[in-house]
């Protein structure tokens, strides 16, 4: 779906790529843990959420974007992930990390099958 050009630009500016994979999520977690300017990072929260959603839709069979008040990804019959909310919580609370959230989503998807 996109919507994270600012995040890609940030990574390119420091000479890094941002793969649409769990490795990309780990790179974003590292960015969030080590970024000294929280206000600047807060400006990237929506982009981080959109990136997380794209990782979900590209790595989980059948996951797809759905229309709701905020961007969500339907990951199985009963569960949708509010991806911007996940990013906001990661910024404000620190946990769960994107990797931890991703692992939890994978567990839910696996347990359903």
N, CA, C and O of each residue as an XYZ file, in Angstrom:
452
protein
N       0.816     -1.187      0.000
C       0.000      0.000      0.000
C       0.864      1.257      0.000
O       0.468      2.280     -0.557
N       2.004      1.190      0.601
C       2.879      2.361      0.627
C       2.543      3.287      1.776
O       1.995      2.861      2.793
N       2.876      4.557      1.608
C       2.614      5.528      2.653
C       3.764      5.695      3.629
O       3.599      6.256      4.712
N       4.931      5.201      3.235
C       6.070      5.323      4.140
C       7.327      5.809      3.432
O       8.441      5.396      3.755
N       7.128      6.688      2.466
C       8.259      7.259      1.727
C       9.232      7.997      2.640
O      10.444      7.941      2.436
N       8.693      8.697      3.661
C       9.562      9.418      4.605
C      10.499      8.453      5.341
O      11.667      8.764      5.577
N       9.978      7.299      5.693
C      10.774      6.305      6.400
C      11.860      5.747      5.482
O      13.012      5.597      5.890
N      11.485      5.443      4.245
C      12.470      4.965      3.271
C      13.553      6.015      3.052
O      14.737      5.684      2.979
N      13.152      7.277      2.948
C      14.115      8.364      2.739
C      15.077      8.466      3.918
O      16.269      8.709      3.730
N      14.563      8.282      5.135
C      15.433      8.329      6.307
C      16.504      7.239      6.228
O      17.681      7.500      6.479
N      16.099      6.041      5.883
C      17.058      4.940      5.799
C      18.049      5.159      4.654
O      19.240      4.892      4.810
N      17.572      5.638      3.521
C      18.480      5.906      2.399
C      19.494      6.994      2.753
O      20.649      6.935      2.330
N      19.060      7.981      3.528
C      19.949      9.090      3.915
C      21.122      8.609      4.760
O      22.182      9.234      4.762
N      20.940      7.509      5.472
C      22.035      6.962      6.285
C      22.679      5.747      5.609
O      23.422      4.992      6.236
N      22.376      5.576      4.318
C      23.015      4.530      3.531
C      22.511      3.132      3.777
O      23.246      2.165      3.578
N      21.258      3.002      4.211
C      20.690      1.683      4.488
C      19.448      1.449      3.652
O      18.756      2.383      3.247
N      19.189      0.186      3.407
C      17.957     -0.222      2.741
C      16.953     -0.629      3.814
O      17.331     -0.883      4.957
N      15.708     -0.689      3.456
C      14.667     -1.110      4.385
C      13.855     -2.214      3.715
O      12.862     -1.943      3.040
N      14.288     -3.467      3.910
C      13.565     -4.566      3.269
C      12.184     -4.759      3.896
O      11.995     -4.571      5.098
N      11.238     -5.133      3.062
C       9.876     -5.378      3.529
C       9.820     -6.797      4.093
O       9.280     -7.716      3.478
N      10.406     -6.941      5.304
C      10.559     -8.251      5.925
C      10.751     -8.065      7.418
O      10.755     -6.940      7.918
N      10.911     -9.187      8.134
C      11.152     -9.067      9.576
C      12.496     -8.378      9.839
O      12.669     -7.746     10.881
N      13.438     -8.490      8.916
C      14.706     -7.764      9.058
C      14.477     -6.255      8.976
O      15.133     -5.480      9.671
N      13.551     -5.854      8.128
C      13.183     -4.444      8.050
C      12.539     -3.971      9.343
O      12.804     -2.862      9.808
N      11.685     -4.822      9.925
C      11.072     -4.472     11.214
C      12.135     -4.315     12.290
O      12.064     -3.403     13.114
N      13.121     -5.206     12.281
C      14.214     -5.111     13.261
C      14.976     -3.799     13.086
O      15.383     -3.175     14.066
N      15.167     -3.387     11.834
C      15.872     -2.124     11.573
C      15.064     -0.937     12.094
O      15.636      0.014     12.626
N      13.749     -0.985     11.946
C      12.909      0.101     12.444
C      12.896      0.099     13.982
O      12.935      1.159     14.607
N      12.843     -1.093     14.583
C      12.944     -1.169     16.047
C      14.248     -0.542     16.530
O      14.266      0.195     17.516
N      15.332     -0.841     15.828
C      16.639     -0.270     16.192
C      16.606      1.255     16.078
O      17.126      1.959     16.943
N      16.000      1.751     15.017
C      15.846      3.192     14.842
C      15.069      3.791     16.010
O      15.471      4.812     16.568
N      13.968      3.163     16.374
C      13.117      3.697     17.437
C      13.817      3.652     18.795
O      13.617      4.536     19.628
N      14.626      2.637     19.015
C      15.345      2.534     20.286
C      16.495      3.536     20.384
O      16.833      3.995     21.475
N      17.091      3.872     19.244
C      18.292      4.689     19.289
C      18.146      6.123     18.845
O      19.117      6.878     18.885
N      16.951      6.524     18.419
C      16.766      7.875     17.892
C      16.711      8.879     19.040
O      15.853      8.762     19.915
N      17.608      9.860     19.053
C      17.660     10.810     20.167
C      16.536     11.849     20.155
O      16.207     12.408     21.202
N      15.945     12.115     18.994
C      14.932     13.160     18.869
C      13.542     12.525     18.768
O      13.109     12.139     17.682
N      12.849     12.421     19.900
C      11.532     11.778     19.939
C      10.501     12.541     19.101
O       9.617     11.929     18.502
N      10.609     13.862     19.058
C       9.662     14.651     18.265
C       9.819     14.337     16.779
O       8.826     14.195     16.066
N      11.050     14.230     16.317
C      11.290     13.877     14.912
C      10.790     12.462     14.624
O      10.216     12.194     13.569
N      11.015     11.581     15.563
C      10.567     10.202     15.402
C       9.040     10.131     15.385
O       8.463      9.336     14.643
N       8.392     10.955     16.195
C       6.924     10.977     16.228
C       6.343     11.343     14.859
O       5.255     10.895     14.500
N       7.072     12.154     14.106
C       6.613     12.517     12.763
C       6.637     11.334     11.804
O       5.987     11.367     10.758
N       7.382     10.292     12.154
C       7.478      9.095     11.318
C       6.519      7.987     11.742
O       6.488      6.929     11.112
N       5.736      8.210     12.799
C       4.910      7.124     13.348
C       3.939      6.561     12.315
O       3.835      5.342     12.179
N       3.242      7.397     11.601
C       2.296      6.874     10.594
C       3.043      6.087      9.525
O       2.592      5.019      9.109
N       4.183      6.608      9.078
C       4.983      5.907      8.071
C       5.457      4.553      8.610
O       5.464      3.562      7.880
N       5.850      4.513      9.879
C       6.282      3.254     10.495
C       5.121      2.262     10.517
O       5.295      1.084     10.205
N       3.949      2.742     10.883
C       2.771      1.875     10.890
C       2.443      1.344      9.505
O       2.121      0.166      9.347
N       2.523      2.203      8.508
C       2.233      1.775      7.134
C       3.266      0.756      6.649
O       2.922     -0.199      5.953
N       4.520      0.961      7.017
C       5.552     -0.010      6.670
C       5.248     -1.352      7.340
O       5.331     -2.398      6.697
N       4.900     -1.326      8.614
C       4.559     -2.549      9.334
C       3.405     -3.264      8.627
O       3.437     -4.482      8.455
N       2.403     -2.515      8.225
C       1.281     -3.118      7.497
C       1.710     -3.757      6.200
O       1.226     -4.836      5.856
N       2.612     -3.115      5.467
C       3.104     -3.708      4.223
C       3.891     -4.989      4.491
O       3.806     -5.942      3.716
N       4.653     -5.019      5.579
C       5.358     -6.256      5.933
C       4.337     -7.364      6.195
O       4.509     -8.490      5.728
N       3.280     -7.047      6.937
C       2.253     -8.055      7.215
C       1.621     -8.575      5.928
O       1.469     -9.783      5.750
N       1.251     -7.659      5.028
C       0.565     -8.102      3.805
C       1.484     -8.847      2.851
O       1.008     -9.609      2.009
N       2.780     -8.643      2.964
C       3.713     -9.317      2.063
C       4.312    -10.601      2.636
O       4.959    -11.361      1.914
N       4.103    -10.843      3.916
C       4.717    -12.033      4.519
C       3.701    -13.015      5.094
O       4.060    -14.147      5.419
N       2.458    -12.613      5.225
C       1.428    -13.499      5.766
C       0.413    -13.786      4.664
O      -0.288    -12.883      4.208
N       0.336    -15.044      4.238
C      -0.614    -15.383      3.175
C      -2.044    -14.972      3.548
O      -2.528    -15.278      4.637
N      -2.695    -14.285      2.637
C      -4.078    -13.864      2.825
C      -4.254    -12.555      3.575
O      -5.363    -12.021      3.604
N      -3.207    -12.021      4.181
C      -3.323    -10.738      4.883
C      -3.591     -9.642      3.860
O      -3.019     -9.636      2.770
N      -4.471     -8.716      4.230
C      -4.821     -7.649      3.295
C      -5.275     -6.403      4.058
O      -5.734     -6.474      5.198
N      -5.128     -5.263      3.385
C      -5.553     -3.989      3.957
C      -7.071     -3.940      3.976
O      -7.731     -4.430      3.060
N      -7.619     -3.344      5.031
C      -9.063     -3.132      5.097
C      -9.322     -1.667      5.407
O      -8.464     -0.968      5.948
N     -10.507     -1.220      5.059
C     -10.893      0.169      5.294
C     -11.536      0.288      6.669
O     -12.552     -0.349      6.947
N     -10.955      1.081      7.497
C     -11.532      1.422      8.791
C     -11.101      2.834      9.116
O     -10.525      3.516      8.268
N     -11.372      3.286     10.336
C     -11.002      4.648     10.723
C      -9.507      4.888     10.604
O      -9.069      5.973     10.220
N      -8.738      3.877     10.934
C      -7.289      3.981     10.767
C      -6.827      2.761      9.987
O      -7.519      1.743      9.971
N      -5.670      2.844      9.340
C      -5.220      1.726      8.512
C      -5.086      0.433      9.321
O      -4.432      0.394     10.363
N      -5.717     -0.610      8.814
C      -5.683     -1.918      9.463
C      -5.357     -2.988      8.429
O      -5.635     -2.848      7.238
N      -4.755     -4.065      8.935
C      -4.479     -5.225      8.093
C      -5.207     -6.416      8.691
O      -4.991     -6.774      9.849
N      -6.065     -7.020      7.895
C      -6.756     -8.250      8.299
C      -5.770     -9.392      8.113
O      -5.336     -9.659      6.992
N      -5.408    -10.077      9.212
C      -4.388    -11.119      9.135
C      -4.971    -12.526      9.148
O      -4.322    -13.473      8.704
N      -6.190    -12.666      9.653
C      -6.906    -13.946      9.575
C      -8.401    -13.635      9.652
O      -8.792    -12.469      9.602
N      -9.218    -14.642      9.770
C     -10.668    -14.407      9.738
C     -11.159    -13.498     10.851
O     -12.129    -12.763     10.664
N     -10.504    -13.536     12.012
C     -11.022    -12.833     13.180
C     -10.167    -11.670     13.666
O     -10.585    -10.945     14.568
N      -8.994    -11.473     13.100
C      -8.073    -10.483     13.655
C      -7.604     -9.480     12.609
O      -7.137     -9.837     11.528
N      -7.749     -8.201     12.981
C      -7.198     -7.111     12.184
C      -6.222     -6.343     13.074
O      -6.468     -6.161     14.266
N      -5.126     -5.902     12.492
C      -4.103     -5.173     13.225
C      -4.170     -3.701     12.825
O      -4.050     -3.357     11.649
N      -4.365     -2.845     13.818
C      -4.348     -1.400     13.601
C      -2.881     -0.968     13.592
O      -2.294     -0.714     14.644
N      -2.306     -0.889     12.414
C      -0.853     -0.765     12.287
C      -0.298      0.563     12.792
O       0.808      0.593     13.332
N      -1.028      1.651     12.634
C      -0.545      2.933     13.138
C      -0.619      2.932     14.668
O       0.263      3.479     15.330
N      -1.658      2.324     15.228
C      -1.749      2.197     16.678
C      -0.553      1.414     17.222
O       0.019      1.789     18.245
N      -0.174      0.330     16.545
C       0.992     -0.455     16.964
C       2.237      0.431     16.983
O       3.017      0.390     17.935
N       2.418      1.223     15.943
C       3.589      2.112     15.867
C       3.538      3.184     16.958
O       4.557      3.489     17.578
N       2.364      3.748     17.190
C       2.231      4.767     18.245
C       2.550      4.181     19.620
O       3.244      4.804     20.423
N       2.042      2.988     19.882
C       2.307      2.338     21.167
C       3.800      2.034     21.308
O       4.376      2.190     22.385
N       4.406      1.607     20.229
C       5.849      1.313     20.249
C       6.633      2.566     20.611
O       7.591      2.504     21.382
N       6.228      3.702     20.056
C       6.923      4.958     20.336
C       6.715      5.404     21.783
O       7.665      5.801     22.457
N       5.478      5.337     22.253
C       5.184      5.872     23.578
C       5.521      4.913     24.714
O       5.980      5.347     25.771
N       5.301      3.616     24.512
C       5.502      2.640     25.588
C       6.825      1.883     25.460
O       7.362      1.385     26.449
N       7.336      1.801     24.244
C       8.570      1.054     24.017
C       8.343     -0.419     23.735
O       9.150     -1.061     23.062
N       7.256     -0.949     24.244
C       6.932     -2.358     24.024
C       5.452     -2.483     23.663
O       4.663     -1.617     24.041
N       5.068     -3.490     22.972
C       5.955     -4.466     22.348
C       6.694     -3.850     21.164
O       6.219     -2.907     20.531
N       7.840     -4.397     20.892
C       8.574     -3.961     19.707
C       7.800     -4.412     18.467
O       6.882     -5.225     18.567
N       8.166     -3.892     17.324
C       7.526     -4.339     16.087
C       7.785     -5.827     15.863
O       6.907     -6.558     15.405
N       8.992     -6.262     16.189
C       9.326     -7.691     16.043
C       8.477     -8.550     16.984
O       8.008     -9.616     16.588
N       8.279     -8.099     18.214
C       7.447     -8.848     19.158
C       5.999     -8.878     18.683
O       5.339     -9.914     18.768
N       5.504     -7.752     18.185
C       4.146     -7.704     17.684
C       3.992     -8.624     16.481
O       2.999     -9.342     16.361
N       4.966     -8.600     15.603
C       4.951     -9.458     14.410
C       4.927    -10.931     14.824
O       4.156    -11.715     14.270
N       5.757    -11.311     15.784
C       5.787    -12.700     16.264
C       4.431    -13.088     16.841
O       3.967    -14.208     16.626
N       3.797    -12.188     17.564
C       2.478    -12.459     18.138
C       1.439    -12.666     17.036
O       0.618    -13.580     17.110
N       1.482    -11.816     16.022
C       0.557    -11.957     14.895
C       0.776    -13.306     14.208
O      -0.188    -13.998     13.881
N       2.027    -13.680     13.989
C       2.317    -14.978     13.368
C       1.763    -16.129     14.201
O       1.239    -17.097     13.649
N       1.875    -16.033     15.523
C       1.323    -17.069     16.410
C      -0.196    -17.164     16.242
O      -0.745    -18.264     16.183
N      -0.875    -16.014     16.165
C      -2.326    -16.023     15.999
C      -2.718    -16.644     14.672
O      -3.672    -17.419     14.599
N      -1.989    -16.307     13.634
C      -2.300    -16.826     12.303
C      -2.057    -18.338     12.278
O      -2.867    -19.090     11.735
N      -0.955    -18.774     12.858
C      -0.608    -20.195     12.874
C      -1.604    -20.990     13.702
O      -1.982    -22.094     13.310
N      -2.034    -20.458     14.828
C      -2.945    -21.192     15.700
C      -4.338    -21.337     15.095
O      -5.098    -22.222     15.489
N      -4.671    -20.482     14.151
C      -5.969    -20.562     13.510
C      -6.043    -21.685     12.483
O      -7.120    -22.215     12.209
N      -4.905    -22.043     11.924
C      -4.930    -23.059     10.860
C      -4.922    -24.460     11.407
O      -4.940    -25.422     10.640
